[in-house]
Amino acid sequence: MDFSVYFFSANDRNDFGARYRFILDVARFIDRHGFTAIWTPERHFQEFGGSFPNPAVLSAALAVATENLHIRAGSVVLPHHHPVRVVEEWSLVDQLSQGRVGVCFATGWHQGDFVFYPDHYEDRRQYTLDNIATVAALWRGETRTFQGPDGRALEVRTYPRPCRPELPMWLVHTSNPQTWLEAGERGLNVLSLLTSWEKLEEDVTRYRAARERAGHDPASGTVTVGMHTYVGDDEKTVRELVREPVKRYLASFMTQKRNDDKVGGHSRGTDAAEQDRLAELMAEDYYSRRSLLGTEDKCAATVERLRTAGVDEVACLIDFGLPFDTVTQALPALDALRRRCASSAPRPDATTVPARSEAEPMSWYYTT
């Protein structure tokens, strides 16, 4: 199991400069200690994830601050960009990192984000799927034709040329099960959150089968799952430490989702008290069944269950509202978990992870 670190902060009242210094500090630590990658997202015009308007810019800084760590976008919202611009920016980051770049593509969902290309909103999924192949071709150095002024055809080959000839690409899965099949058929990797253990196992199986049907090596695709992460020595202490930050994190997401529904004319009508209760229930569900929150033994059992489900990499979401010093002081414990799960020592029984209930209420709130 590969371990990476994923950033996707809510507004936790920290200074933006302090947050970026924190990200660089974490990057240097995990770079020295053998983690696989660092992921930074693309978000716009909202507190939830609002520190990350351009992952290419931040990744350029991460590239020169590290030596071994893979530098990944988690993700690029492709309908907000021209594919030529995506290749130009990330080729530059690839040069700065000497060939350590990877990109996860997303279709976008928040209507307010589409001030960039409003006409892309309705067909955002198809635009993304259609342009992934264009990005790959431009990355390889091929020439592509685009429409210029007055409808004139313009041939484009991008510069700078990247270090690596092929760009590692992920497709983000949120709520559409078709994403797993699309990724498999196109030979892409998958980045997902965990909403159901049983569904995860089914989706990974369908993904591997789709890869094989399309002529790709079914075992070579990478399945990455993001999980809220904090590893500590005592279960009770960890639970109390993370309870409110996780609850606030989820409440922040629900507020954004509710506001987006209002923009689209589909308000759910959830009042503040109901939202608070939903966030509390979701936080408990996350802690108990769908996170790396807890002691090393508890988290190692969860990692083993991920492995059994066919997951290749866990992306540890560490910036969900805990003080920066608290997170950095816990990084050695996370590294101990990583080393334990990478060793050949006997694994804990995955059945020690509490089973999911059949209904898993409210889990749809966290899908996008």
C-alpha positions as CSV (number, residue, x, y, z in Angstrom):
1,M,0.0,0.0,0.0
2,D,1.4,3.4,-1.0
3,F,0.8,6.3,1.3
4,S,0.4,9.9,0.1
5,V,-0.9,13.1,1.6
6,Y,-3.9,15.0,0.3
7,F,-4.8,18.6,1.1
8,F,-8.4,19.9,0.8
9,S,-8.9,22.3,3.7
10,A,-12.0,24.0,4.9
11,N,-11.8,27.5,6.3
12,D,-10.2,27.0,9.7
13,R,-9.4,30.7,10.2
14,N,-5.7,30.3,9.6
15,D,-3.7,32.9,7.7
16,F,-3.2,31.9,4.0
17,G,0.5,32.4,4.2
18,A,0.7,30.2,7.3
19,R,-1.2,27.5,5.5
20,Y,1.1,27.4,2.5
21,R,4.2,27.3,4.9
22,F,2.5,24.4,6.6
23,I,1.9,22.5,3.3
24,L,5.6,23.0,2.4
25,D,6.7,21.7,5.9
26,V,4.5,18.6,5.5
27,A,5.9,18.1,2.0
28,R,9.5,18.2,3.2
29,F,8.7,15.7,6.0
30,I,6.9,13.1,3.8
31,D,9.6,13.6,1.1
32,R,12.3,12.6,3.5
33,H,10.3,9.7,4.9
34,G,9.4,7.7,1.8
35,F,5.8,8.7,1.1
36,T,4.6,8.4,-2.5
37,A,3.0,11.7,-3.4
38,I,1.4,14.9,-2.3
39,W,-2.0,16.0,-3.8
40,T,-3.4,19.5,-4.0
41,P,-6.8,20.3,-5.4
42,E,-8.4,23.0,-7.5
43,R,-11.2,25.0,-5.8
44,H,-12.7,28.5,-6.4
45,F,-14.7,31.3,-4.8
46,Q,-15.6,29.5,-1.5
47,E,-14.3,28.9,1.9
48,F,-14.3,25.1,1.5
49,G,-11.0,24.4,-0.1
50,G,-10.5,28.1,-1.0
51,S,-6.8,28.0,-0.4
52,F,-6.3,26.1,-3.6
53,P,-7.3,28.1,-6.7
54,N,-4.4,26.8,-8.8
55,P,-2.7,23.5,-8.1
56,A,-0.1,24.1,-10.8
57,V,1.2,27.2,-9.0
58,L,1.4,25.5,-5.6
59,S,2.9,22.4,-7.2
60,A,5.7,24.4,-8.7
61,A,6.7,25.4,-5.2
62,L,6.4,21.8,-4.0
63,A,8.5,20.6,-6.9
64,V,11.5,22.7,-5.8
65,A,11.0,22.0,-2.1
66,T,11.2,18.2,-2.5
67,E,13.4,15.6,-4.2
68,N,11.5,12.3,-4.5
69,L,7.8,13.0,-3.8
70,H,5.4,12.7,-6.7
71,I,3.6,16.1,-7.3
72,R,0.0,15.5,-8.2
73,A,-3.1,17.6,-8.9
74,G,-6.0,16.3,-7.0
75,S,-7.6,17.6,-9.2
76,V,-7.6,19.8,-12.3
77,V,-11.2,20.8,-13.2
78,L,-10.8,20.4,-16.9
79,P,-13.9,22.3,-18.0
80,H,-12.3,25.5,-16.4
81,H,-9.3,25.2,-18.7
82,H,-8.2,25.0,-22.3
83,P,-6.3,21.7,-22.7
84,V,-3.3,23.5,-24.2
85,R,-3.0,25.6,-21.0
86,V,-3.1,22.5,-18.8
87,V,-0.3,20.9,-20.7
88,E,1.8,24.0,-20.6
89,E,1.5,24.6,-16.9
90,W,2.1,21.0,-15.8
91,S,4.9,20.5,-18.3
92,L,6.7,23.3,-16.5
93,V,6.0,21.7,-13.1
94,D,7.3,18.4,-14.6
95,Q,10.5,20.1,-15.6
96,L,10.9,21.7,-12.1
97,S,10.3,18.3,-10.4
98,Q,12.4,16.4,-12.9
99,G,9.5,14.1,-14.0
100,R,7.4,13.7,-10.8
101,V,4.1,15.1,-12.0
102,G,0.7,13.4,-12.1
103,V,-2.7,14.9,-12.7
104,C,-6.2,13.9,-11.6
105,F,-9.0,15.3,-13.8
106,A,-12.5,16.3,-12.5
107,T,-15.6,17.5,-14.3
108,G,-16.6,20.2,-11.8
109,W,-20.0,20.5,-10.1
110,H,-20.3,23.8,-8.2
111,Q,-22.2,26.2,-10.6
112,G,-20.5,29.3,-9.2
113,D,-17.1,28.0,-10.5
114,F,-18.2,28.2,-14.1
115,V,-17.5,31.9,-14.5
116,F,-14.5,30.8,-16.5
117,Y,-16.4,28.9,-19.2
118,P,-20.1,29.1,-18.5
119,D,-21.0,27.2,-21.7
120,H,-19.0,24.2,-20.4
121,Y,-21.4,23.6,-17.4
122,E,-24.1,21.6,-19.1
123,D,-21.7,19.3,-21.0
124,R,-18.9,19.4,-18.4
125,R,-18.6,15.6,-18.1
126,Q,-18.3,15.0,-21.9
127,Y,-15.9,18.0,-22.2
128,T,-13.6,16.4,-19.7
129,L,-13.7,12.9,-21.2
130,D,-13.2,14.3,-24.7
131,N,-10.2,16.4,-23.8
132,I,-8.3,13.9,-21.6
133,A,-7.0,12.3,-24.9
134,T,-6.0,15.8,-26.2
135,V,-4.0,16.5,-23.1
136,A,-2.2,13.1,-23.4
137,A,-1.4,13.7,-27.0
138,L,-0.1,17.2,-26.5
139,W,2.0,15.9,-23.5
140,R,3.6,13.4,-25.8
141,G,4.6,16.2,-28.2
142,E,1.9,15.6,-30.9
143,T,0.4,18.6,-32.8
144,R,-3.3,19.3,-32.4
145,T,-5.5,21.7,-34.3
146,F,-7.7,24.3,-32.5
147,Q,-9.9,27.0,-33.7
148,G,-8.4,30.5,-33.7
149,P,-9.6,34.0,-34.6
150,D,-12.2,34.2,-37.3
151,G,-12.6,30.4,-37.2
152,R,-9.1,29.8,-38.6
153,A,-7.5,26.5,-37.7
154,L,-4.3,26.8,-35.7
155,E,-1.9,24.0,-35.2
156,V,-0.3,23.8,-31.7
157,R,2.6,21.9,-30.2
158,T,3.3,22.9,-26.6
159,Y,6.4,24.0,-24.8
160,P,8.3,23.5,-22.6
161,R,8.4,19.8,-23.3
162,P,7.9,17.7,-20.1
163,C,10.6,15.3,-18.7
164,R,8.5,12.2,-18.9
165,P,6.9,11.1,-22.2
166,E,3.6,10.0,-20.7
167,L,1.5,11.9,-18.1
168,P,0.2,9.7,-15.3
169,M,-3.6,10.6,-15.2
170,W,-6.3,9.9,-12.7
171,L,-10.1,10.4,-13.0
172,V,-11.8,11.5,-9.9
173,H,-14.8,9.5,-8.8
174,T,-17.4,11.2,-6.7
175,S,-21.0,9.9,-7.1
176,N,-21.2,8.6,-10.7
177,P,-20.5,4.8,-10.9
178,Q,-19.9,5.1,-14.6
179,T,-16.6,6.9,-13.8
180,W,-15.0,3.6,-12.8
181,L,-15.8,2.1,-16.2
182,E,-14.7,5.2,-18.1
183,A,-11.4,5.2,-16.3
184,G,-10.9,1.5,-16.9
185,E,-11.7,1.8,-20.6
186,R,-9.4,4.8,-21.1
187,G,-6.5,3.3,-19.1
188,L,-6.7,5.9,-16.4
189,N,-6.1,5.6,-12.7
190,V,-9.0,6.5,-10.2
191,L,-9.0,8.8,-7.2
192,S,-12.1,8.3,-4.9
193,L,-13.4,8.8,-1.4
194,L,-14.8,5.9,0.6
195,T,-18.6,6.0,0.9
196,S,-19.2,2.2,1.3
197,W,-16.9,-0.7,1.7
198,E,-19.1,-3.0,-0.3
199,K,-19.5,-0.5,-3.1
200,L,-15.7,0.1,-3.2
201,E,-15.0,-3.6,-3.7
202,E,-17.7,-3.7,-6.5
203,D,-16.3,-0.6,-8.2
204,V,-12.7,-1.8,-8.1
205,T,-13.7,-5.2,-9.6
206,R,-15.7,-3.4,-12.4
207,Y,-12.7,-1.1,-13.0
208,R,-10.2,-3.9,-13.4
209,A,-12.6,-5.8,-15.7
210,A,-13.1,-2.6,-17.9
211,R,-9.4,-2.2,-18.2
212,E,-9.0,-5.8,-19.3
213,R,-11.8,-5.5,-21.9
214,A,-10.2,-2.4,-23.4
215,G,-6.8,-4.2,-23.7
216,H,-5.1,-2.5,-20.7
217,D,-3.3,-4.5,-18.0
218,P,-6.0,-4.9,-15.4
219,A,-3.5,-4.9,-12.6
220,S,-1.5,-1.8,-13.6
221,G,-4.2,0.9,-12.9
222,T,-3.8,2.7,-9.6
223,V,-6.8,3.0,-7.3
224,T,-6.3,5.8,-4.8
225,V,-8.7,6.4,-1.9
226,G,-8.7,9.6,0.2
227,M,-9.3,9.3,3.9
228,H,-9.4,11.7,6.9
229,T,-6.2,10.9,8.9
230,Y,-4.8,11.4,12.3
231,V,-2.9,8.7,14.1
232,G,-2.4,8.9,17.9
233,D,-1.5,6.7,20.9
234,D,-4.9,6.6,22.7
235,E,-8.3,6.0,21.1
236,K,-10.2,8.2,23.5
237,T,-7.8,11.1,23.2
238,V,-7.8,10.9,19.4
239,R,-11.6,10.7,19.2
240,E,-12.0,13.8,21.4
241,L,-9.3,15.7,19.4
242,V,-10.8,15.1,16.0
243,R,-14.5,15.1,16.7
244,E,-15.2,18.8,16.4
245,P,-12.8,19.5,13.5
246,V,-14.2,16.7,11.4
247,K,-17.7,17.9,12.3
248,R,-16.9,21.5,11.2
249,Y,-15.2,20.2,8.1
250,L,-18.3,18.3,7.0
251,A,-20.7,21.1,8.0
252,S,-18.6,23.5,5.8
253,F,-19.1,21.2,2.9
254,M,-22.8,20.9,3.5
255,T,-23.2,24.7,3.7
256,Q,-21.5,25.0,0.3
257,K,-23.6,22.2,-1.2
258,R,-26.8,23.8,0.2
259,N,-25.8,27.2,-1.3
260,D,-25.1,25.6,-4.6
261,D,-28.5,23.9,-4.6
262,K,-30.1,27.4,-4.1
263,V,-28.2,28.7,-7.1
264,G,-29.6,25.8,-9.1
265,G,-33.1,26.2,-7.7
266,H,-33.0,22.9,-5.9
267,S,-32.8,23.9,-2.2
268,R,-33.0,20.9,0.2
269,G,-34.4,23.1,3.0
270,T,-32.0,21.9,5.6
271,D,-32.0,24.2,8.6
272,A,-29.0,24.9,10.8
273,A,-30.1,22.4,13.6
274,E,-30.6,19.6,11.1
275,Q,-27.3,20.3,9.4
276,D,-25.5,20.2,12.8
277,R,-27.1,16.9,13.6
278,L,-26.2,15.5,10.2
279,A,-22.6,16.7,10.5
280,E,-22.4,15.0,14.0
281,L,-23.7,11.7,12.7
282,M,-21.4,11.8,9.7
283,A,-18.4,12.7,11.8
284,E,-19.1,9.6,14.0
285,D,-19.5,7.4,10.9
286,Y,-16.2,8.7,9.5
287,Y,-14.4,8.0,12.7
288,S,-15.8,4.6,13.2
289,R,-15.7,3.1,9.7
290,R,-14.3,5.3,7.0
291,S,-11.1,7.0,8.1
292,L,-7.6,6.7,9.4
293,L,-8.5,8.4,12.7
294,G,-7.4,6.6,15.8
295,T,-4.6,4.4,17.0
296,E,-2.0,2.7,14.8
297,D,-3.7,-0.7,15.3
298,K,-7.1,0.6,14.3
299,C,-5.7,2.5,11.3
300,A,-3.6,-0.5,10.2
301,A,-6.7,-2.7,10.2
302,T,-8.4,-0.1,7.9
303,V,-5.4,-0.1,5.6
304,E,-5.5,-3.8,5.3
305,R,-9.2,-3.7,4.5
306,L,-8.4,-1.2,1.7
307,R,-5.8,-3.5,0.4
308,T,-8.2,-6.4,0.4
309,A,-10.7,-4.3,-1.5
310,G,-8.1,-3.8,-4.3
311,V,-6.9,-0.3,-3.3
312,D,-3.3,0.6,-4.2
313,E,-2.8,3.9,-2.5
314,V,-4.3,5.7,0.5
315,A,-4.3,9.5,0.3
316,C,-4.2,10.8,3.8
317,L,-6.4,13.9,4.2
318,I,-4.7,15.6,7.2
319,D,-5.8,19.3,7.0
320,F,-9.4,19.1,8.2
321,G,-9.2,21.7,10.9
322,L,-6.6,20.6,13.5
323,P,-4.0,23.1,14.5
324,F,-1.0,23.0,12.1
325,D,1.4,22.1,15.0
326,T,-0.8,19.2,16.1
327,V,-0.8,17.8,12.6
328,T,3.0,18.1,12.1
329,Q,3.7,16.6,15.5
330,A,1.6,13.6,14.5
331,L,3.5,13.0,11.2
332,P,6.0,10.5,12.8
333,A,3.0,8.4,14.0
334,L,1.6,8.4,10.4
335,D,5.0,7.4,9.1
336,A,5.1,4.6,11.6
337,L,1.8,3.4,10.2
338,R,3.1,3.7,6.7
339,R,6.2,1.6,7.5
340,R,4.1,-1.0,9.3
341,C,1.8,-1.4,6.4
342,A,4.7,-1.6,3.9
343,S,6.5,-4.3,5.9
344,S,6.2,-8.1,5.5
345,A,5.1,-8.4,9.1
346,P,1.7,-10.1,9.8
347,R,-1.2,-7.8,9.2
348,P,-4.0,-7.2,11.6
349,D,-7.3,-8.9,10.7
350,A,-9.3,-6.6,8.5
351,T,-12.5,-7.8,10.2
352,T,-11.6,-5.7,13.2
353,V,-12.8,-2.6,11.3
354,P,-16.4,-2.0,12.3
355,A,-18.8,-3.2,9.5
356,R,-20.8,-0.7,7.5
357,S,-24.5,-0.5,8.2
358,E,-26.7,-1.4,5.2
359,A,-28.2,2.1,4.9
360,E,-25.1,4.3,5.6
361,P,-27.4,7.4,6.0
362,M,-26.2,10.9,4.9
363,S,-23.2,9.5,3.0
364,W,-24.4,11.2,-0.2
365,Y,-23.8,14.6,1.3
366,Y,-20.1,14.2,0.9
367,T,-20.2,13.1,-2.7
368,T,-19.8,15.7,-5.4
